[in-house]
Amino acid sequence: MGYKKRVIKGTFITGTKVEVKHNKIELALKKFKNKVKDANIMLELREKKYYKKKSDRKREKKNLAKIRQKYKQEKEKNYH
């Protein structure tokens, strides 16, 4: 959406851009917050705050898949 990657002299610069129209800063700030939320920037920063071992990341991914599968089965069970 508003999260663009630009190339300047061989380096990638990522950024979010919002234009302020008619001096409505509050509206622009609201749009900026929505773009940040939609792009999952804060979640990404939170995840990169500390180093995680590869095995921990794999275990977490596996556990999330188990939870998704469990909810999917419960949903199908309740649907029929």
C-alpha angles and dihedrals in degrees: 000000000000097000106100133177115216128187118222115177095332098313125106117234117188122197147153118233130196126177120221110223125194091354092291098148094163091058092047091049090051091051091047092052091050092050091050090049093047092049091050090229094146092048090051092050091049091051093049094048091092132024116256123198117240091243090054091051091049092049092049092049091049092050092050090051090052091051092048091050091048093052091045091054092047091050092051090046092053092043094059 
